[in-house]
Amino acid sequence: MTRMHRLVPLLAASITAAAAAQDSPPAPTAPSEPPPQQASPLPQLDAAPEVTEPARSGRVPTFTVEFGGGYQFETDIDSGGSFSLARGAALVSTVLPVAERMNLRIAAGYSYSSYDFTDNARFGGSGPWEGINSVSVLASLGYQIDEKWSVFGGPIFGIAAESSADLGDGLNGGGMAGFGYNVSEDLTLRLGVSVISQIKDNVQVFPIIGLDWTIDSERSWGFNLGSIDTGALEGIGGELVFNASKQLSISGGAAYSTRRFRLDDEGFAPDGVGEDSRVAIFGRLGFKASDAATISLFGGVAVAGNLEIDDSYGNQLFSEDYDAAPFVGASVAIRF
């Protein structure tokens, strides 16, 4: 039976993909200039990352390069032992105008997560896994119908596997489609549906839900719902943003994340599946260093963490919670 905490990550992935709808071409009446933006999230295991910057009014292709990483400090596992996590990620994406009201967004990302386990006796003398590779690719076609309505859709593909595992066994993918609606100049909603496969599980259907809200008339306060990068891991949640100036933004929020990945053919669960989930409570500081570059620093605490291991047949071998763990991270986004 599929557990609820396995459903949430793909919901996050679908929201991540749906945000590509924000790259739809401008409506006939161009909106006012948006508030300063923070660096957009780095790649997630199950899908390419979202775009946090609305489509530009010109018909010139745009490109984004992002890189960064995070570290989750050592924390105890309830049944004994402990672990820490370091992660690095990079993304390249482009938005291509293909017609008067149509844009195509293509994004490819890579991330590496390095786990360091201690007291591994219960895992046969070595950690249950070490380095996890993730590759993600997204293509999304967006069409602006009028000032209010837009539609989007496209495929999603990803690979999540331990370094020495067969990458083909960690493949998942699917597609998504939906629409965006500009309630007002300050509020945009996105709704849709995605169909995405899971590692050692059935194909699942998930709703797509997204929201971008500028709260005050001075455009200093905003709220975002969707895919959020919180340093060591990203996830789905909400973030309240205060734009202190054109260069500086301060924000905080909470996000749920989970990662499911194929293990190698040795160790505690040969050809099995590992999973790491948590809730991150975080704060973020964003600095716009230039018109093209944005730097983000963030930190917080991971709570409600859980590690899980299934064997190659899908039978659960291990499921334990872990204690609250602080984490820090940084990212840089360059747009041109």
N, C-alpha and C positions, 0 to 999 in steps of 0.2 A: 504494500500500500504506500502511496506517495504521501510523505509527511508535509505539513503546511510549511515548515521552514525551507523545504526544497522548492516550493512554488514561488516564494517571494523573490529569489534571485532572478528568475526569468521574467517576472513582472518588472523588476528593475531594469533588466536588459531591454525589454520592450519599450519602456519609457525612454531609455537612453536612445534607442533607435528612432522613436517618434519625434524626438527633439530635432531631428534633421528637418522636420517640416518648417522649423524656424528659418531655414535657408530658402524658403519659397521667395520668388521675386516680389518686389514691392507692389502693393495695391495701387490702383489708379491715383488715389490721394495718399501721398507719402506721409507717414507718421512723423511726429516731432522727434528730435534727436534723443536717443535713449540715454539713461544714466551710465556712468562709468561701470565697466564690467570687470569681474575678476577672471583669473585664468580658468579655462574650462576644464572639466574633469579629464583625467588620464584614463587609459583603456581599462575596460572591465573584461573579465574573463569571457563572459558569454556574449558580448556584443561590442561594437565600436562605440566610442564615447559620444556624448551629446554635444551640440553647439549651443553656447550660451549667448552668442552675439547674433542679433537679427540680421537678415539679409541686407546687404548694402544696396543703395539705390542705383549704382552704376551697373553696366553690363559687362564689366571686366572680371575675369576669373579671380578668385581669391584663394590664398594658400595659408595653411597654418602648420607650424611645427611646434610640438610641445614635448617637454621632458621633465622628469622629476622623480620623487621617491619619498619613502617614509620608513619609519622604524617603530615597531611596537615592542616595548620593553618586556623583559622576562616576567612571566606570570606562572603561577602554580596551577597544575591540573588537579582536579578534585581527588582522583584516585591515586595520585602520586606523580612525581616528576614535574617538569616545567618546560617552557619553550619561549623563544623570542622569534621575531619575524622582521626581516628587512626586505624592502621591495623597491624596484626601479621600473620605470615605464617610459615609453616614447610613443608619439603619435604623429602621423603625417596625414593631412586632409586637404581637400580642395572643394570649392563650390564653383560649378561651371554653368553659366547661363546657356540654355539650349533653345529657348524661345522667349517671346516677349514677357510672358508671365510664368516661365518654367525654369527651374534650376535643378541640376543634378549634383548631389553631394556624394563624394567617395572618401572613405576614411579607412586607414589601416593602422593598427596599433600592436605593440608588443610589450609584454611585461614579464618580469622575472621575480618570483617570490622565494626567498631563502629562509627556510625554517631551521632553527637550532634547538633540538630537543635534548634534555638531560634526564638521567635516571631511566634508561631505556630497557630495563630488565623485562618489563611486561610486554615489550614489543620484540622479544627475542634477541636483545643485545644491541640493537640499532634503532634509530628513530623510525617512525612509521613512513616518513617521507622526508625529503630534503629540499631540492630545488624544483619549483613548479614553473613551467613555461606556458605562456598564453599568447596566442595570436588571434587577432580579431579583425574582421573586414565587414564594412557596411557600404551599401549603395542605396541612396534614397532619392527618389524623384518627387519634387514638390511643385504643385501648381496653385497659383493664386487666382481664385475664381473672381473675387471682387474685393472690396475694402474689408469685408467681414470674414469671408470664408476661404479656406485653402484645403487642399487634400494632399496626401503623401503616401508613399509606399515603396517597398523594395525588399531585397534579400538581406539576411544576416548570416554570417558564418563565423565560427570560432573553433579554436583548438585549445584545450587545457589538459596538460599532461606533465608528469614528472620527467625530469631531464632524460633519463635512460629508458623511458617507456616508449611504446609504439605510438607516434603522434596520431596516426590514423584512428586509433582506438579512443582518442580524446576529442574527436570531431563532433561538433553539434552545429545546428543551423536551422534556418527556416525563413520566414518572411513576415512582414507587417504591413498594415494599411490603416489609414484613419483620416481624420480631418482636424483642422484647427479653426477656432472661432475667436475673432477679436471682439470681446464684449464691449470694450471701450479702448481708448488710446492707452490706458494704463493696465488693462487686464486681458490676458490671452489664455484660452483653454485649449487643450488637445485631448481628443478621445479617439480610440481605435481598438484594434485587436491584433494580436500576434500569434503565430503558430511556430513553436520552437522545439526541437528535439532536446533530450537530456542524455547525459552519459549513463548508460545502464538503466534507463527508465523509458517510459512511453512518451510519445510526442504530446506536448501540452499546449492548450489554448489559453491565452491570458489577455486581460483587458489592458489597454494603454490609457494612462491618465497623466496629464501634465498641466501645470499652471505657472504663469509668470504674472506677478502683480506688483505694480508701482503704487505704494500706499498713499503717499502724500503729494500735494500739488507741486511742491518744490523738488520732487523726484529724489529725495534724500533717502527714503525708506522703501524697501522692496521685500517681497517674499517669493521664493521659488520652491516648487514642488517637483521632484523628479530625481534624476541621477545626480549624485553629489559625491565629489572626491573628498575624503577625510584623511588623507595621508597614507597610512600603511595599507588600507583597503578602502574602496569606494562602495557606495550602496545607494539605496533609495530612501528618501526622506524629505525633510523640509529645512529651509535655511532662511533666516531673517537677516537682511543686509542693510547696513547703514553706510551711505556714501558720504563720508566726512568732507571730501573735496573731489575735484576732478581727478586727482591722482590717488587718493587713499580711500579704501573701503574696509569696514569692520563688520564681521558677521558671526553668527553662531547658529547651531541647530543640532539635529540628531538624524542618524541614518542607519538603516539596517543593511547589512551586507552578508553574503554567503558565497563561497566558492566551492565548486565541485569539479574534481579533476581525476584523471586516470593515473593509477600508480604503475610502477614498473613490474617486471616479472620476478622480482626477488623480494626478500624481506618479510614483514609481518603479514601482508595480504597481497600475494602475487597477482598481478593483473586486476587488482581490486580498484576501489574508488574511495578517495578521501574527500572530506568536506570540512570547511572551517566557516563558522558563522558567528556574528556578533552584532551588537548595537553600539554605535559610536556617538558619543556626545562631544561636540567639538566647537572650537572657535577658530576664526580665520582672519588674517590680515592680508589685504591685497594692495599692491602698489603698482601703479601704471608708470613704468620707468620712461616710456616714450609712447608715441602714437602707435607703435608696432608691438612693443614688448610689455608684458604684464608679469609681475612676480607675486606669488602667493606663499605665505607661511602659515602653517596651521598646526594645531595640537589639541589633545583632549584625552579622553579616557574611554576604553572599550569595555563594555559591560555585557552581561548575558551571553558570554562566549561559550561556544560548544565545538568540540572536535568529534568527528564521526568517521568510521571506516567500515565499508562493506566489502565482502569478498567478491570474486569474479562472477558469482552467481546472483549477487544482489542481497545476500544475507548479511545482516548487521553483526559485525564482530566487536565493535567498540563504539561507545558513545558516552562522553564525559564533558561536563562543564569545566570552564576554567575561570580563575579569579579576574577581577577588574585589572586592566593593564593600561598605563599611560602610553601615548604615542605622539610622535611629532612628524612633520613632513614639510616639503617645499616643492613648488613647481614653477616652471617658466613657460610662457606661451608667446610665440612670435608670429604675428600675422602680417602678410604682405600681399 
